[in-house]
Amino acid sequence: MTSESDPPDPVNENNSSRIERRRQFRRAADYQAEHFQHIFSSFETFGRHVLLLDSQSRVLYRSKKVDALLESDAIPLRLKPKFTLLDSYNAKQFKAFINGLAQSRTVDSTPSALDSRRARSCILLLERANSSPLLLGCFPMRQSPGDEGGLKIMAILCDPGCYSEEQWRAFQDLFSLTAAELRLCLALADGLSLAEYGQKYDITDNTARSQLKKVFEKTNTRRQGDLMRLIFLLTRL
């Protein structure tokens, strides 16, 4: 005797569909948060500290080392209750950037060339008490289809004095530099002259010039200016 299968239950089917949609939404939300976290955390490998802001300048996300950076230096920046620049000039420039973004997103508006430029980026220097300024770059993020969260702004804090070991190792490997030749490149990037480099590491002028000549040969450069452009291109990403 064969038994017929039970007829489908429309109530249970609807419930199952709703449960599955909720699960998919949770997975998508979790993926998005995790996706941003992995991307922004990788910036710190290269000495970049990242914040994600909404259109009201509220901080949605910040990479791990941002708080430590703000605590270690007297930086004129606050993150609560929202992203706030304490220097009046920087605050004015950032406000103009936000206003430019708002105007560029208004259908009926015709922004000026200055407003259009402000809507693309905002680059500022944040002074610190006992070290070189931080470079702050703010950029609007392209809104993905179906994103109802509104405009997002990525703010990147860059310490010009922070050298990424990974980038320098890659630079050394790329041109097969010796440890001494890499040390010379680091010294030049720090602003030392060839004579100052020799004094700092207690080497003769002839040795310093010999190392520089070898670096020129390996990097296919002819002048220190060309070498410096190459160094900053490959170690300041």
Secondary structure, DSSP 8 states (H G I E B T S, - for coil): ---------HHHHHHHHHHHHHHHHHHHHHHHHHHHHHHHHHHGGGTEEEEEEETT--EEEE-TTHHHHHHHTT-SEE-SSS-EE-SHHHHHHHHHHHHHHHHHT-TT----HHHHHHHH-EEEEE--SSS--EEEEEEEE---TT--S--EEEEEEE-TT---HHHHHHHHHHHT--HHHHHHHHHHHTT--HHHHHHHHT--HHHHHHHHHHHHHHHT--SHHHHHHHHHHHH--
